[in-house]
Amino acid sequence: MRSSVRQPCKPAEPNLEQALLVERHHAESFLEERVVSGAEIHRDRDVVWVVHSGQAWRNAGIMVRFTASSAAGRLDTLVARYKRHGRGMALWVSQSATPSNLTELLRSRRMRCQKYFPAMVRTLRPAAAVRAVPEGLTIRRVEDIAEYERAPYPAIGPITTPLRRVAFERLRSLLTHRSGRTRAFVAWLNDTPAGAIEVFRGSETAGIHGLSVLDRYQGRGIGSALIEQGCRDAAKSGATEIVLLATTEGQRLYERRGFVEVGRFGYWYRSFQRGR
């Protein structure tokens, strides 16, 4: 879901029904973080939001549905809480977010739209054409996350910083929770973990989260192989569609794997580090 490229928040021609499916799925995945130690999860009637001690981009809200009369006060409440936390604050603003002057209210609180993310959906039946698996590649479901304290988990890296430890423990909590709704797969190239993907089995649909391939192994079809593994896992759970929020760089890969853009979500952010 992340991108280092700054992009304008240009709207796409949306399929509002499908875009809402993507938005509801991600809100549900936010709520699943309740099992993570130290995560503060809010399920308000007008926004779902998370305060987290891990990566700054995880401190975010979605399903923004403020009323015209409440929006200013509600935003001030969120800003005050995130400011006390001292990291950053983000809101995912879809085409269905309200009120109509939301962007002006965000700008007046020093939030800026840093980029947009295509919301994408793929129908799981019929299956997409299967690509040949790169030689020496195997994809394994993560059964024991402790294995990746020795062989670094590709989306996290060696556990050498507090942030990476938090990310590792977050994944451990999600994978070991009795709900079993979060599953992870790692692509091993011979004896090296080269890429990873998370699949969240939501109540309405499944979603791909956290697709990552190490830089030195990109361009070999590993990302495609992981996507197909995620789609097979989702189909086995009974899902007929699978959703995601793509980076602008990753969008072409997802399109090649049968995903269609249904809308774009603006990523509005403000940092509170160093007093900003």
C-alpha positions as CSV (number, residue, x, y, z in Angstrom):
1,M,0.0,0.0,0.0
2,R,2.9,2.3,0.3
3,S,4.7,4.4,-2.4
4,S,7.7,6.7,-2.2
5,V,6.5,8.6,-5.3
6,R,4.5,11.7,-4.6
7,Q,1.4,11.8,-6.8
8,P,-1.5,14.2,-7.1
9,C,-4.9,13.1,-5.9
10,K,-6.6,12.9,-9.3
11,P,-10.0,11.1,-9.2
12,A,-10.6,8.1,-11.3
13,E,-14.0,7.3,-12.9
14,P,-15.3,5.2,-10.0
15,N,-17.5,2.1,-9.7
16,L,-18.9,3.3,-6.4
17,E,-20.3,0.0,-5.3
18,Q,-17.0,-1.8,-5.9
19,A,-15.0,1.0,-4.4
20,L,-17.2,0.7,-1.3
21,L,-16.4,-3.0,-1.1
22,V,-12.7,-2.2,-1.1
23,E,-13.2,0.5,1.5
24,R,-15.3,-1.7,3.8
25,H,-12.8,-4.5,3.5
26,H,-9.9,-2.3,4.6
27,A,-11.9,-0.9,7.5
28,E,-12.5,-4.5,8.6
29,S,-8.8,-5.2,8.3
30,F,-8.1,-2.2,10.5
31,L,-10.5,-3.6,13.1
32,E,-8.6,-7.0,13.0
33,E,-5.6,-5.1,14.5
34,R,-7.4,-5.3,17.9
35,V,-5.5,-8.5,18.5
36,V,-2.1,-6.7,18.2
37,S,-0.6,-5.7,21.5
38,G,-0.4,-1.9,22.0
39,A,-2.7,-1.1,19.0
40,E,-5.6,1.4,19.8
41,I,-8.5,0.7,17.6
42,H,-11.6,3.0,17.2
43,R,-14.8,1.9,15.5
44,D,-16.7,5.1,15.5
45,R,-19.9,5.5,13.5
46,D,-18.3,8.1,11.3
47,V,-14.7,6.7,10.9
48,V,-12.6,3.7,11.7
49,W,-9.1,4.7,13.0
50,V,-6.0,3.2,14.4
51,V,-3.2,4.5,16.7
52,H,-0.2,2.2,16.4
53,S,3.4,2.2,17.7
54,G,4.7,0.7,14.4
55,Q,5.2,2.3,11.1
56,A,3.8,5.8,10.9
57,W,1.6,5.0,7.9
58,R,-0.4,2.5,10.0
59,N,-1.7,5.5,12.1
60,A,-4.7,6.1,9.9
61,G,-8.5,6.3,9.5
62,I,-10.8,5.0,6.8
63,M,-14.6,5.1,6.1
64,V,-14.7,8.8,6.7
65,R,-18.4,9.8,7.0
66,F,-18.5,13.0,9.0
67,T,-21.6,15.2,8.8
68,A,-21.3,18.8,7.8
69,S,-22.0,20.0,11.3
70,S,-19.7,17.5,13.1
71,A,-16.7,17.3,10.7
72,A,-14.6,20.2,12.1
73,G,-14.9,19.0,15.7
74,R,-14.4,15.3,14.8
75,L,-11.2,16.1,12.9
76,D,-9.9,18.2,15.8
77,T,-10.5,15.2,18.1
78,L,-8.5,12.9,15.8
79,V,-5.7,15.5,15.3
80,A,-5.4,16.0,19.1
81,R,-5.1,12.2,19.7
82,Y,-2.5,11.6,17.0
83,K,-0.6,14.7,18.0
84,R,-0.3,13.3,21.6
85,H,1.0,10.0,20.0
86,G,3.7,12.0,18.3
87,R,4.1,10.1,15.0
88,G,1.8,11.0,12.2
89,M,-1.9,11.0,11.1
90,A,-3.4,9.8,7.9
91,L,-6.9,9.5,6.4
92,W,-7.9,7.4,3.4
93,V,-10.4,9.6,1.6
94,S,-12.5,7.7,-0.9
95,Q,-15.1,9.1,-3.4
96,S,-17.7,8.3,-0.8
97,A,-16.1,10.3,2.1
98,T,-18.1,13.2,3.5
99,P,-18.8,16.0,3.9
100,S,-18.4,17.7,0.5
101,N,-15.9,20.2,1.9
102,L,-13.7,17.5,3.6
103,T,-10.6,18.4,1.6
104,E,-10.7,22.0,2.7
105,L,-11.1,21.0,6.3
106,L,-8.1,18.7,6.0
107,R,-5.9,21.4,4.4
108,S,-6.9,23.8,7.2
109,R,-5.5,21.3,9.6
110,R,-2.2,21.0,7.7
111,M,-3.0,17.7,6.2
112,R,-1.9,17.2,2.6
113,C,-2.8,14.6,0.0
114,Q,0.5,12.9,-0.7
115,K,-0.6,10.4,-3.2
116,Y,-3.5,8.4,-4.5
117,F,-3.9,4.6,-4.5
118,P,-5.9,2.7,-7.0
119,A,-8.6,0.6,-5.4
120,M,-8.7,-2.7,-7.4
121,V,-10.9,-5.8,-7.6
122,R,-10.4,-9.1,-9.4
123,T,-13.1,-11.8,-10.0
124,L,-11.7,-15.1,-8.9
125,R,-13.8,-17.2,-11.3
126,P,-12.7,-18.0,-13.9
127,A,-9.1,-18.1,-12.7
128,A,-6.4,-16.0,-14.5
129,A,-4.0,-17.8,-16.8
130,V,-1.2,-19.4,-14.7
131,R,2.3,-18.2,-15.3
132,A,5.3,-20.5,-15.1
133,V,6.8,-20.5,-11.6
134,P,10.4,-19.2,-11.6
135,E,13.0,-22.0,-11.4
136,G,13.9,-22.7,-7.8
137,L,10.9,-20.9,-6.4
138,T,8.6,-22.4,-3.8
139,I,5.8,-20.6,-1.9
140,R,5.1,-21.6,1.7
141,R,2.4,-20.6,4.1
142,V,3.9,-19.1,7.2
143,E,3.1,-21.6,10.0
144,D,5.7,-20.5,12.5
145,I,6.7,-16.9,12.4
146,A,9.7,-17.6,14.6
147,E,11.4,-19.1,11.6
148,Y,11.8,-15.6,10.2
149,E,13.8,-14.3,13.2
150,R,16.7,-16.3,11.6
151,A,15.8,-15.9,7.9
152,P,14.5,-12.3,7.7
153,Y,10.8,-11.9,6.7
154,P,11.0,-10.1,3.3
155,A,8.5,-7.4,4.1
156,I,10.1,-6.6,7.4
157,G,13.9,-7.4,7.2
158,P,16.3,-8.3,10.0
159,I,14.9,-7.5,13.5
160,T,17.4,-4.8,14.2
161,T,15.2,-1.9,15.2
162,P,12.3,-1.3,17.5
163,L,10.0,-0.6,14.5
164,R,10.9,-3.9,12.9
165,R,10.2,-5.7,16.1
166,V,6.8,-4.1,16.4
167,A,6.1,-5.1,12.8
168,F,7.2,-8.6,13.5
169,E,5.1,-9.0,16.6
170,R,2.1,-7.5,14.8
171,L,2.3,-10.2,12.2
172,R,2.8,-12.9,14.8
173,S,-0.4,-11.7,16.6
174,L,-2.4,-11.7,13.5
175,L,-1.2,-15.1,12.2
176,T,-1.7,-16.9,15.6
177,H,-5.1,-15.5,16.4
178,R,-7.8,-18.1,16.6
179,S,-9.9,-16.4,13.9
180,G,-7.3,-17.5,11.3
181,R,-8.5,-14.6,9.0
182,T,-4.9,-13.4,8.3
183,R,-2.7,-15.7,6.4
184,A,0.8,-15.1,5.1
185,F,2.9,-16.7,2.4
186,V,6.6,-16.4,1.7
187,A,8.3,-17.0,-1.7
188,W,11.6,-18.9,-1.2
189,L,14.1,-18.7,-4.0
190,N,16.2,-21.8,-3.3
191,D,17.2,-21.2,0.4
192,T,16.4,-17.4,0.5
193,P,13.1,-15.8,1.5
194,A,12.6,-13.4,-1.5
195,G,9.0,-12.1,-1.2
196,A,5.9,-12.2,0.9
197,I,2.2,-11.5,0.8
198,E,-0.6,-11.3,3.4
199,V,-4.2,-12.3,2.7
200,F,-7.0,-11.1,4.9
201,R,-10.3,-13.1,4.7
202,G,-12.9,-10.5,5.4
203,S,-16.6,-11.1,6.0
204,E,-17.6,-9.8,2.5
205,T,-14.5,-10.6,0.4
206,A,-10.8,-11.4,0.7
207,G,-8.0,-8.9,0.2
208,I,-4.3,-8.8,-0.6
209,H,-2.1,-6.8,1.8
210,G,1.6,-6.3,2.1
211,L,2.9,-7.7,-1.2
212,S,6.6,-7.3,-1.1
213,V,9.5,-8.6,-3.2
214,L,13.1,-7.8,-2.3
215,D,14.7,-5.4,-4.8
216,R,17.4,-7.8,-6.0
217,Y,14.8,-10.4,-6.9
218,Q,12.3,-8.2,-8.7
219,G,11.5,-8.8,-12.4
220,R,11.6,-12.6,-12.0
221,G,7.8,-13.3,-11.7
222,I,7.9,-13.7,-7.9
223,G,5.3,-11.0,-7.4
224,S,2.9,-12.7,-9.9
225,A,3.4,-16.0,-8.2
226,L,2.6,-14.6,-4.8
227,I,-0.5,-12.8,-6.1
228,E,-1.7,-16.1,-7.6
229,Q,-1.1,-17.9,-4.4
230,G,-3.1,-15.3,-2.5
231,C,-5.9,-15.6,-5.0
232,R,-6.0,-19.4,-4.7
233,D,-6.1,-19.1,-0.9
234,A,-9.0,-16.6,-1.1
235,A,-10.9,-18.8,-3.5
236,K,-10.5,-21.8,-1.2
237,S,-12.1,-19.7,1.6
238,G,-15.2,-19.2,-0.6
239,A,-14.4,-15.7,-1.9
240,T,-15.6,-14.9,-5.4
241,E,-13.6,-11.6,-5.5
242,I,-10.4,-10.2,-4.1
243,V,-9.6,-6.6,-3.5
244,L,-6.6,-4.4,-2.8
245,L,-5.2,-0.9,-2.7
246,A,-2.3,-0.7,-5.1
247,T,0.7,1.6,-5.3
248,T,0.9,3.4,-8.6
249,E,4.0,1.4,-9.4
250,G,2.3,-1.9,-8.6
251,Q,-0.9,-1.2,-10.5
252,R,0.4,-2.5,-13.9
253,L,1.4,-5.8,-12.2
254,Y,-2.1,-6.2,-10.7
255,E,-3.7,-5.3,-14.0
256,R,-1.7,-8.1,-15.7
257,R,-3.1,-10.5,-13.0
258,G,-6.7,-9.6,-13.8
259,F,-7.4,-6.7,-11.3
260,V,-9.5,-3.8,-12.5
261,E,-9.4,-0.3,-11.0
262,V,-12.7,0.7,-9.4
263,G,-11.7,4.0,-7.8
264,R,-8.9,5.9,-6.1
265,F,-8.4,6.7,-2.5
266,G,-6.5,9.9,-1.5
267,Y,-3.9,9.4,1.2
268,W,-4.0,12.5,3.4
269,Y,-1.2,12.8,5.9
270,R,0.3,15.1,8.5
271,S,3.5,14.4,10.5
272,F,3.7,15.3,14.2
273,Q,7.4,14.5,14.6
274,R,9.7,17.3,15.5
275,G,6.7,19.5,16.4
276,R,5.2,19.7,12.9
